[in-house]
Amino acid sequence: DVPLLAPGRTDPSGADEVTLVAKPAAVFRGELPWEDNLPKLQEVFKRIAGALDKAKLKPAGRPVVIFLESDDTKFKFEALVPLPEGTDPATKFEDGVVMGRTPEGKAIRFAHHAAYDEIDGTYEVITAYLDAKGIDVKDQIIEEYLVDGVGADDAKMELHIYVQPK
């Protein structure tokens, strides 16, 4: 079983307070339109996988996207794949992939177990939870994809969404 950003799984009906520990990661930074974003992000992960293959490195975690900024039409992101501890920080990759680190610090983890097309409902739950608890969070949102190769309309989609308190 591939390690997660934080150990354990979150039940879709709740939230878990977790601590993220930074790990080495292969990172690709970019900007994409919201339209058909999941297939486009999956292409980015294929690009990272190709760069890892060429560098003879294996992933040590699930694919992650950090949404940095967004507007109604597009978003800026970092897509990353965790690497084994001890990976040389000077490792060079091809195809715009660079060495970086996974997010760290306290976070609240929510689960989404439904089609990606239905993720807005999960984000509404997250917003209501944070409002009810009076928790102010950083602007970036972290999605960790637990299932590979499913389409945006596939109910087998499973991911963790992390928000970090300010």
C-alpha positions in Angstrom: 0.0 0.0 0.0 1.4 3.4 -1.0 1.9 5.9 1.8 -0.5 8.8 2.1 0.4 12.5 3.0 -0.9 11.7 6.5 -1.5 8.1 7.8 -4.9 6.6 7.8 -8.1 7.3 5.9 -10.9 9.8 6.5 -14.5 8.7 6.5 -16.5 10.8 4.0 -18.9 11.8 6.8 -16.2 13.6 8.9 -12.9 15.4 9.1 -9.6 14.5 10.6 -7.0 16.8 12.1 -3.7 15.5 10.8 0.0 16.7 10.6 1.7 16.7 7.2 5.4 15.9 7.2 7.3 17.3 4.3 8.9 14.7 2.0 10.9 15.0 -1.2 8.7 15.3 -4.3 8.8 15.6 -8.1 6.9 18.8 -8.9 5.4 20.4 -12.0 4.0 23.9 -11.8 1.4 25.2 -14.2 -1.9 26.8 -15.1 -4.9 25.0 -16.5 -8.5 25.9 -17.4 -11.2 24.5 -15.0 -12.9 22.9 -18.0 -12.0 19.2 -18.2 -9.4 19.7 -15.4 -9.2 16.1 -14.2 -8.0 14.6 -17.6 -5.6 17.5 -18.0 -4.2 16.9 -14.5 -3.9 13.2 -15.2 -1.8 14.1 -18.3 0.5 16.2 -16.0 0.9 13.1 -13.7 1.9 11.0 -16.8 4.5 13.7 -17.6 5.9 13.4 -14.0 5.8 9.6 -14.2 7.9 9.8 -17.4 10.4 12.1 -15.8 10.7 9.7 -12.8 11.2 6.8 -15.1 14.1 8.6 -16.9 15.6 9.5 -13.5 15.1 5.8 -12.4 13.1 6.8 -9.4 9.9 5.3 -8.0 7.0 7.2 -6.4 6.7 7.0 -2.6 3.2 8.3 -2.3 0.0 9.2 -4.1 -0.3 12.0 -6.7 -1.1 15.4 -5.2 -2.3 18.7 -6.6 -2.0 22.0 -4.7 -4.4 24.6 -6.0 -2.5 27.9 -5.5 -4.7 30.5 -7.2 -7.9 30.4 -9.2 -10.5 32.5 -10.9 -13.7 31.6 -12.7 -11.9 30.2 -15.8 -8.4 28.8 -14.7 -6.2 27.8 -11.8 -2.5 27.8 -11.0 -1.2 24.6 -9.4 1.6 22.4 -8.3 1.3 18.7 -9.2 3.6 16.6 -7.2 4.5 13.0 -6.6 6.2 12.1 -3.3 9.6 10.5 -3.6 11.5 8.2 -1.1 13.2 9.8 1.8 16.8 10.4 1.1 16.2 11.3 -2.6 19.0 13.6 -3.6 17.7 17.2 -3.5 19.9 18.0 -6.5 18.2 15.4 -8.7 17.4 16.9 -12.1 14.4 15.9 -14.2 13.2 16.5 -17.7 9.9 18.0 -19.1 9.6 20.9 -16.6 9.6 18.7 -13.5 11.7 19.9 -10.6 12.6 18.7 -7.1 10.5 20.0 -4.3 8.7 19.0 -1.1 5.2 17.9 -0.1 3.2 20.3 2.1 3.9 20.3 5.8 2.1 21.4 9.0 -1.2 21.0 10.6 -4.1 20.3 8.3 -7.8 19.2 8.3 -8.4 16.2 6.0 -11.8 15.5 4.3 -12.6 12.6 2.0 -14.4 12.6 -1.4 -15.7 9.2 -2.5 -17.8 9.9 -5.6 -17.3 11.1 -9.1 -14.9 14.1 -9.5 -17.8 15.8 -11.3 -19.6 15.9 -7.9 -16.7 17.4 -5.9 -18.4 20.8 -5.5 -20.7 19.1 -3.0 -17.7 18.0 -0.9 -16.3 21.6 -1.1 -19.6 22.9 0.2 -19.4 20.5 3.2 -15.8 21.7 3.8 -16.9 25.3 3.7 -19.8 24.7 6.1 -17.5 22.8 8.5 -14.9 25.5 8.6 -17.6 28.2 9.0 -19.3 26.3 11.8 -16.0 25.8 13.7 -14.7 29.4 12.9 -11.5 28.1 11.3 -9.6 30.4 9.0 -7.5 28.5 6.4 -4.7 29.3 4.0 -5.9 30.0 0.4 -4.3 26.9 -1.1 -6.2 23.6 -1.2 -4.5 20.2 -1.4 -6.0 17.2 -3.2 -4.5 13.7 -2.9 -5.7 11.2 -5.4 -6.1 7.7 -3.9 -7.4 6.0 -7.1 -5.7 6.1 -10.5 -7.1 6.3 -14.0 -10.7 7.0 -13.3 -12.7 9.5 -15.4 -14.4 12.6 -13.9 -17.8 10.8 -14.0 -16.5 7.6 -12.4 -18.0 6.9 -8.9 -14.9 5.0 -8.0 -13.0 8.3 -7.5 -11.5 8.6 -4.1 -9.4 11.5 -2.8 -8.4 13.3 0.3 -8.8 17.1 0.4 -6.6 19.0 2.9 -7.0 22.5 4.1 -4.4 24.1 6.4 -5.4 26.5 9.3 -3.7 29.9 9.2 
